[in-house]
């Protein structure tokens, strides 16, 4: 599995470089991006299957971290006003 992930990450980096993307990209980052974008658009059970989590609790905690990050930035702007 580590070899597969490593190879996939190398290929993602090549595609990103050719596409002019200068940010770090990996399978892990892709999963997080997907979770952040789709979290409020898909049922939690569907996300659980897509993430291949054995427990829906894991998926809920995973998605909750995105929700927290999304609310902290706007609240910080109000607080710093």
C-alpha positions in Angstrom: 0.0 0.0 0.0 2.8 2.4 0.8 4.4 1.9 -2.6 1.1 2.5 -4.3 0.5 5.7 -2.4 4.0 6.9 -3.0 3.7 6.2 -6.8 0.3 8.0 -6.9 1.7 11.0 -5.0 4.6 11.2 -7.5 2.1 11.2 -10.4 -0.1 13.8 -8.8 3.0 16.0 -8.3 3.9 15.7 -12.0 0.4 16.6 -13.1 0.4 19.6 -10.7 3.7 20.8 -12.0 2.5 20.5 -15.6 -0.7 22.4 -14.6 1.3 25.2 -13.0 0.1 24.3 -9.5 2.8 25.3 -7.0 1.2 24.0 -3.9 2.0 20.7 -2.2 -0.3 18.0 -3.5 -0.7 14.4 -2.2 -3.4 11.8 -1.9 -3.8 12.8 1.7 -4.4 16.4 0.7 -6.8 15.3 -2.0 -8.8 13.3 0.5 -9.0 16.3 2.8 -10.0 18.6 0.0 -12.7 16.2 -1.1 -14.0 16.0 2.5 -14.0 19.7 2.9 -15.9 20.3 -0.3 -18.4 17.5 -0.1 -19.1 17.4 3.6 -22.3 19.3 3.6 -23.5 17.9 0.2 -23.4 14.2 0.8 -25.1 12.0 3.5 -22.7 11.0 6.3 -23.2 7.3 5.4 -22.1 7.9 1.8 -19.0 9.7 3.0 -18.3 6.8 5.3 -18.3 4.4 2.4 -16.2 6.8 0.2 -13.6 7.2 3.0 -13.8 3.5 3.7 -14.1 4.2 7.4 -15.3 1.2 9.4 -17.2 3.4 11.9 -19.5 6.3 11.0 -18.1 7.9 14.2 -14.7 8.3 12.5 -16.4 10.0 9.6 -18.4 12.3 11.8 -15.2 13.3 13.7 -13.3 13.8 10.4 -16.1 16.0 9.0 -16.4 17.9 12.2 -12.8 19.0 12.0 -13.6 20.7 8.6 -16.6 22.4 10.1 -14.5 23.7 13.0 -11.9 25.1 10.6 -14.5 26.8 8.4 -16.1 28.6 11.4 -12.9 29.6 13.1 -11.7 31.9 10.4 -14.8 34.1 10.1 -15.1 34.2 13.9 -11.5 35.3 14.1 -12.2 38.1 11.7 -15.1 39.3 13.8 -13.1 39.0 17.0 -10.1 40.9 15.5 -12.4 43.7 14.3 
